[in-house]
Amino acid sequence: MKFTYCPDCGTKLIQKEIGDEGLMPYCENCKKPLFDMFSTCIIALVVNEYGEAALLRQGYISHQYYNLVSGYMKPGETAEYTAAREVEEEIGVPVERLRFVGTYWFGKKDMLMIGFIAEAKKRELKLSGEVDAAEWVDASRAIDMVHPGGSVSYALLEYYLKEQESIRQKGSSL
């Protein structure tokens, strides 16, 4: 979100040079710059002890591709808390171990996605009302079921598969 008016006092903003930031929207009344805002959310690749990934169908996201667990951070939450909460809310699976992978800019929706791999024990998936369907799928097959190239779901699956291959190679060289 780009500000035109100050959200605190309603004054129309001016452009003002702010140090290294350059020209910024600035409220002369409140004496403060207003940085553009964006949403922050998590995205989690949930994997079980069999190397399967939880893939979700959510019609409001895509009718063609599966996706991973994702959700918006709420004020006061850490990214880790949000990831564990969203996994449990969307598919009813408690997270045993959570690993940060990276951050991804999703320009289509002006959001920062914080990516995790969430390890969990395989169990029946219990879906929230925002999930149309979900299933455990072998991760090597799952990568072909999400939006290809450039999607965060694809990037997380690709990261996981490379990581697993590296573990297998190290194990076979011992």
Residue, then its C-alpha position, 0 to 999 in steps of 0.5 A: m500500500k502506498f500512502t497519499y494521506c497520513p493514516d494518523c492525521g489525514t494530512k495530504l503527504i508531500q515528497k521529502e528527501i529522507g537520508d538514504e531512502g531518497l524521496m519519501p511520502y512525508c507527513e509535515n503535521c506528524k513529522k514522519p515518513l510513511f514507508d510503503m506497506f505490504s502483507t507478510c505471510i508464511i508458506a510451508l512445505v509440510v513433509n512427513e517421515y515417508g518423504e511425502a508432501a501435503l498438497l492442498r487444493q484451494g479454488y480461490i488460489s488455483h483450479q489447475y495447480y495444487n499449493l502448499v499451506s500458507g497464511y497471513m501473519k497476525p500482529g504479535e505473531t512470529a513467522e514460526y508461530t504463524a507457520a505452525r498455526e497455519v499448518e494445524e489450522e489448514i490440514g490438522v497436522p501438528v508440526e514436529r520441526l520447523r526449518f526456515v528456508g528463505t523469503y520470497w517476494f510475491g509481486k502479484k499480490d505485493m506480499l513477502m512470503i516467509g518459507f519453511i519446511a515443516e516436518a510432521k508425522k503422517r496422519e489423516l489430514k483434517l481440512s479447514g473450511e478454506v481448503d477444498a481438498a488435500e493429500w499426501v503426495d511423494a515429494s518427487r511427484a508433488i513438484d509436478m503438481v504445483h505451479p511451475g517455475g517461479s512459484v514459491s511452492y515450486a521453489l520450496l519443493e525444489y529446495y527440499l528435493k535437492e536437500q534430500e538428494s544431497i543427504r542420499q549422496k552423502g549417505s551412499s559415500l560413507 
